[in-house]
């Protein structure tokens, strides 16, 4: 069998590859801009990673010569630096006329530290159900185990309750713990349910 020289075989291979690439050109032309952009972005990210790695190595080298100080600037404040709030009645908000209007604006789960197992009273007995001003606790509060619900758990159950049940829960909350997020959510749900 006759075998052409190596240079001839390479030239034939280049010609075949050229024909194949010309046949792929319509498809390649469409994807070429996206491919070029992605390669530029990839190169840019690689350069950023390399520069960051060099900066980290530089920080480590300079830390030997100039040890870092742990001085905190006077303007910097952190949560750990803030004084702990005074706890009264199982809440983190002290009872005073100025605080009662905004109790629990950010109190999403509204559970006392003792219920979470964080306070010193965590070994104490769970809270007894509290009766409303009328003297009795609504049946829906017992059914839902309302006193132990978080705000998210209550939200999940609201759509299945009637307006009468919602009103009973709102009255119960007003007569007992008066948690602002719970009162707001129940009031909003009653308004939405009666508007239908």
Buried (B, 14 or more C-beta within 10 A) or exposed (E): EEEEEEEEEEEEEEEEEEEEEEEEEEEEEEEEEEEEEEEEEEEEEEEEEEEEEEEEEEEEEEEEEEEEEEEEEEEEEEEEEEEEEEBEEBBBBEEEEEEEEEBBEEBEBBBBBBBEEEBEBEEEEEBEBEEBEEEEBBEBBEEBEBBEBBBEEBBEBBEEBEBEBBBBBBBBBBBBBEBBBBBEBBBEBBEEBEEE
